[in-house]
Amino acid sequence: MTGAIEAAVADVAGWLAGAAGEPVPVGPPRDDPDGGLTVWPLELRPARQTATGGATREPYRFVVRLLVSGGGPAALPALDRVLAAATTTAGRPELVLAAGDPALWRALGVAPRPALLLDVPARIDRPVPAAPPVRHPLRLRQLGMRTLDGRVVGPQDQPLAAVRVELVGTAQATETDAAGRFRLIGVPHDPDAPHASVRIRLVGAGRVHTAELDPDGDHLIVVRAPD
């Protein structure tokens, strides 16, 4: 299986052969006065990612930067043809004239020479995970709704006013009145789990507290906020 980097390099090598009029092998620069051009992947660079709101994951995108150089004066005509093709042909690799750093040639162990950098976009397609098979008949349930009345108190059972009471996992929210009382309308009720607790979040005075409430019965639920 050919990877994204290998495919990008092979594609550019094929284009270079047509532009230069001679084969361009993939390999690091070499000190060969009679040698032609070589192309070598120098680095991987980030690219802007795209995202969609659907279930399909967008490919991971990046750029392969390739170094195109020649081994001596004999390679200059081929390099000149590549330069002309890269600047006049639409849809070709992006040309970067920034390959004259002496440190680069020292790292590669060769003498400085004219060279080109080509930026080639690449991508890695991300497979969409297969949905698990449905092994049971589809069952539709309608949840009932209930009203939850409560009261929020603090130390020494003092009522806490203007406390925001949120039903966790929903957009339902209200505030306590001067007596610390609140009412949440439309609290889901699962008939298959009638005794399931209701989770609320209290927000007030710069503090957040979560409580699990027992919704059974018609009596007023008292929630004691921490000190």
Secondary structure, DSSP 8 states (H G I E B T S, - for coil): ---HHHHHHHHHHHHHHHHHTS---BS-----TT--EEEEEEEEEE------SSSS---EEEEEEEEEEESSGGGHHHHHHHHHHHHHSTTS-EEE-----HHHHHHHTS----EEEEEEEEEE-----------S-------EEEEEEEEEE-GGG-B--S-EEEETTSS-EEE--TTSEEEEEEEEE-TTSTT--EEEEEEETTEEEEEEE---SSS-EEEE---
